[in-house]
């Protein structure tokens, strides 16, 4: 059975609206040492598996602030009740958000809608699906949590907006059949 679904979704808006700034001057009560230290040199706008700029999955808030001391970091609560910190660029725009699971002090999720953030392959906000497919041949579009393009080999995820037709396969899973005018709206690292 073919189910044709046309989706228009702005995933970045969900996170931008969901976060409400609550500045905190508290330091974490327990210091955890990250097993994935960030580089001290390199490109602050580069997105790679498990890394966004100098932030890496597994870093603590204290470690994160060492690399972004010249930028503001706020303690926030997301709609899904995950604490997150906004890291700002020098113009006062959000460069990326770093979230952690409740009760933990280490980063488990990195999220950006900043136009300068990009992968080594050049994928950035506004990149088209054809560019995504060329950069990540294993990219798949699903509807797990909104319209999302995911690369299993890199574990990198891109929130997308556009028109996608889906077919239901024999296992009942919706698979992208036809993609039209799909562009990247968010870059997400888990």
C-alpha positions as CSV (number, residue, x, y, z in Angstrom):
1,X,0.0,0.0,0.0
2,X,1.4,3.4,-1.0
3,X,0.9,6.3,1.4
4,X,1.8,9.6,-0.1
5,X,2.7,12.2,2.4
6,X,3.9,15.7,1.8
7,X,5.6,17.3,4.7
8,X,6.8,20.8,5.4
9,X,8.6,21.0,8.7
10,X,10.9,23.5,10.2
11,X,12.7,21.5,12.9
12,X,14.9,24.4,14.0
13,X,11.9,26.5,14.9
14,X,10.8,23.8,17.4
15,X,14.1,24.0,19.3
16,X,14.4,27.8,19.1
17,X,10.9,28.3,20.4
18,X,11.2,25.5,23.0
19,X,14.2,27.0,24.8
20,X,13.6,29.8,27.3
21,X,16.8,31.4,28.6
22,X,17.4,31.1,32.3
23,X,21.0,32.4,33.1
24,X,22.7,30.5,35.8
25,X,25.7,31.4,37.8
26,X,25.9,28.0,39.4
27,X,28.8,25.7,38.6
28,X,28.2,22.0,38.2
29,X,28.2,20.2,41.6
30,X,30.2,17.2,40.2
31,X,33.1,17.5,37.8
32,X,33.3,14.7,35.3
33,X,36.3,14.3,33.0
34,X,35.4,14.0,29.3
35,X,36.7,11.0,27.6
36,X,36.6,13.0,24.3
37,X,38.7,16.1,24.7
38,X,38.1,18.8,22.1
39,X,41.0,20.2,20.0
40,X,42.7,23.4,21.1
41,X,43.1,24.6,17.5
42,X,41.1,24.1,14.4
43,X,37.9,25.4,12.8
44,X,35.2,26.6,15.3
45,X,32.5,26.1,12.6
46,X,33.4,22.6,11.6
47,X,30.8,19.8,12.3
48,X,32.1,16.2,12.4
49,X,30.8,13.0,14.0
50,X,30.4,13.6,17.8
51,X,31.7,17.2,17.4
52,X,30.5,20.6,16.7
53,X,33.1,23.3,16.7
54,X,35.3,22.6,19.7
55,X,32.4,21.0,21.6
56,X,32.2,17.2,21.7
57,X,29.7,14.7,23.0
58,X,30.7,13.7,26.5
59,X,32.2,17.1,27.5
60,X,31.1,18.7,30.8
61,X,29.7,22.2,31.0
62,X,33.0,23.3,32.6
63,X,35.0,21.8,29.7
64,X,32.7,23.4,27.2
65,X,33.1,26.8,28.8
66,X,36.9,26.5,28.6
67,X,36.7,26.5,24.8
68,X,33.9,29.1,24.6
69,X,34.9,31.4,27.5
70,X,34.6,34.5,25.3
71,X,31.0,33.6,24.5
72,X,27.9,33.5,26.7
73,X,26.6,30.2,28.0
74,X,23.2,30.0,29.6
75,X,21.5,27.1,31.4
76,X,18.3,26.4,29.6
77,X,15.5,23.9,29.7
78,X,14.2,22.5,26.4
79,X,10.6,21.5,25.8
80,X,11.6,17.9,26.1
81,X,13.0,18.8,29.6
82,X,16.7,18.4,28.8
83,X,19.0,21.1,30.2
84,X,20.9,22.8,27.4
85,X,23.4,25.6,27.1
86,X,23.4,28.1,24.3
87,X,26.8,29.1,22.9
88,X,26.8,32.4,21.2
89,X,29.0,33.8,18.4
90,X,30.7,37.2,18.7
91,X,27.6,38.8,17.1
92,X,25.3,37.5,19.8
93,X,23.6,34.9,17.6
94,X,23.3,31.3,18.8
95,X,26.2,29.3,17.4
96,X,24.9,26.0,18.7
97,X,23.1,24.4,21.6
98,X,24.6,21.7,23.8
99,X,22.1,19.6,25.7
100,X,22.5,16.9,28.3
101,X,20.3,14.2,29.8
102,X,18.6,15.2,33.0
103,X,20.8,14.7,36.0
104,X,24.0,14.5,34.0
105,X,26.6,17.1,33.4
106,X,27.9,15.8,30.1
107,X,26.8,16.8,26.6
108,X,24.7,14.2,24.8
109,X,23.3,16.3,22.0
110,X,24.6,19.2,19.8
111,X,22.2,21.3,17.7
112,X,22.8,24.2,15.3
113,X,20.9,26.4,12.9
114,X,23.9,28.8,12.5
115,X,24.7,29.6,8.8
116,X,28.5,29.2,9.4
117,X,28.4,25.7,10.8
118,X,29.2,23.1,8.2
119,X,30.6,19.6,7.7
120,X,34.0,18.9,6.1
121,X,32.0,18.0,2.9
122,X,30.5,21.5,2.9
123,X,27.0,20.7,4.1
124,X,25.4,23.6,5.9
125,X,22.1,25.3,6.5
126,X,20.5,25.7,3.1
127,X,22.3,22.8,1.5
128,X,20.0,20.8,-0.9
129,X,19.2,17.1,-0.7
130,X,21.3,16.4,-3.8
131,X,24.4,17.9,-2.0
132,X,23.6,15.8,1.1
133,X,23.3,12.6,-1.0
134,X,26.6,13.3,-2.7
135,X,28.4,14.0,0.6
136,X,26.8,11.1,2.5
137,X,25.7,8.4,0.0
138,X,24.0,6.4,2.8
139,X,21.7,9.4,3.8
140,X,18.1,8.3,4.5
141,X,15.1,10.5,5.2
142,X,12.7,9.4,7.8
143,X,9.9,10.8,9.9
144,X,11.1,9.6,13.3
145,X,11.1,13.0,15.0
146,X,10.0,15.3,12.3
147,X,11.5,15.2,8.8
148,X,15.1,14.2,9.2
149,X,18.0,13.1,7.0
150,X,20.3,10.7,8.8
151,X,23.7,9.2,7.8
152,X,24.1,5.8,9.6
153,X,27.8,5.7,8.8
154,X,28.6,9.0,10.5
155,X,25.7,9.2,12.9
156,X,25.1,12.7,11.8
157,X,21.5,14.0,11.4
158,X,20.1,17.0,9.5
159,X,16.6,18.5,10.1
160,X,15.2,19.2,6.6
161,X,12.2,21.0,5.1
162,X,10.6,20.3,1.8
163,X,8.4,17.8,0.0
164,X,8.9,14.1,0.4
165,X,6.7,11.3,-0.8
166,X,6.9,8.1,1.2
167,X,6.1,4.5,0.6
168,X,5.3,2.0,3.3
169,X,7.5,-1.1,2.9
170,X,6.5,-4.6,3.8
171,X,7.5,-4.1,7.4
172,X,5.3,-1.0,7.8
173,X,8.3,1.4,7.7
174,X,7.9,4.6,5.8
175,X,10.7,5.1,3.3
176,X,11.4,8.2,1.2
177,X,10.4,7.5,-2.4
178,X,10.6,10.9,-4.0
179,X,12.3,14.0,-2.7
180,X,11.6,17.5,-4.0
181,X,13.0,20.9,-2.9
182,X,14.4,19.5,0.3
183,X,16.9,21.7,2.1
184,X,18.8,21.5,5.4
185,X,17.4,23.5,8.3
186,X,19.3,22.1,11.3
187,X,22.5,20.1,12.0
188,X,22.3,17.7,14.9
189,X,24.9,15.4,16.5
190,X,24.0,12.7,19.0
